[in-house]
C-alpha cells in the first residue's frame, strides 16, 4: 500500500468511528466535533475548487464513493441532516477537484 492510501484509510476510519461514537453512542461533544470537521472540509474544498487546485486520487473512485455514501447515510440516519448534506457537497467538490487534475494529466 502507498502511504497516501494508508493515510486515507486511517483518517476515514477515524472519521467513521467518530460518527458512530458521536451520533449513535450519544457522545454529544464528539458529534459536534464531527459536524464542525465536516463544515471545515466543505469550506476547504470550496476554496480549493475556486483556486483551481488539483489533488491526486488516493484510492479508486468506487471505494471512495461507497465510503462517502455510507457515511452520508449514517449521518443522515443520525438526524444530522444539514451536516449530511454538507458532507455530500464536500464529497462532490472533492471529486470535481480530483477529476480536474486527472483531466489535466491526460492532456500531457
N, C-alpha and C positions, 0 to 999 in steps of 0.2 A: 504494500500500500504506500502511496505517496503521502508526504507529510500534509499536503493540502486536504486529502481525503480523510486522514486521521483527525485533523483539526475540525473538519466539517462534521464528522461522526461524533466526536466528543462534545462539541458545542451544541449540536442539535439534540443530542441525548440529554444533556443537562437541561436544555430548554423544555424538552418533553417531560422530564422528571419534575421540573418546577411547575409546569402546568398541572400535572397530576396532584402534586402536594398542595399547591395553592388553591386549586379550584375544586378538587374532589376530596381532599383530606381536610378541607376548610381551614387552611392556614392563610388567613386573610392578608397578612403582610407580604407573603410570597406571591400571592395572586396580584396584589397591587404592583409589586416589583416586575412581574411578568408583563402586566399591562403597560407599565412605563417603558420597559425594554422594547416592546412591540411598537409603541409610538415613536421611540427613538429610531428604530430600524426604518420605519416609514419615512421619517424626515431625512435620514441619511441616504436612503435610496432615491428619494425625490431630488436631493441635491446632486447626487451622482448622475442622475438622469439629465438634469439641467446643465451640468458641467460637461456633458459628452464624455464621461469616463467609461472605461470598459473594465470588466473583471473576467478572469478565466473561470470556466466551469469546473468546480471541484469534483463533482460526481455526475454520472449520467443523468439526463433530463428526467427519465422515468422515475428514478429513485427520488430525486428532489421533488417531483410533482406528487408522488404518493405520500411522501412525508408532509408536504405542505397541506394537502387535502386532509390528511389525518389530523394534523394539528389544528387547522381551522375548524374542523368538525368538533374536536374535543373542546376548543374554546367556546364554540357556539353552543354546544350542549351544556357547558358550564354556566350559561346565561350571561356571558360577557360578549354580547353581540357586537357592540361597536369595536371592541378590541379584535374580534374575529374578522370583521370587515377590514380593519386597518392592517392586519396580518396578511389577508388575501391581497390587498392592494400593494403591500410591500413586496410580496412574492411576485406579483405581475411586473412591478417596476424592476426588480432584480433580474427577471427573465429578459426584459427588454434590454437592460444594460449588458447582460451576458451575450445575448444573441447579436447585439450590435457589434460587440468585439469579435465574435465568431465570423460575422459577415465581413468585417474589415480584414480579418486574417485571410479569408478566402480570396479576396481581391488580389493579394500579393501572390 
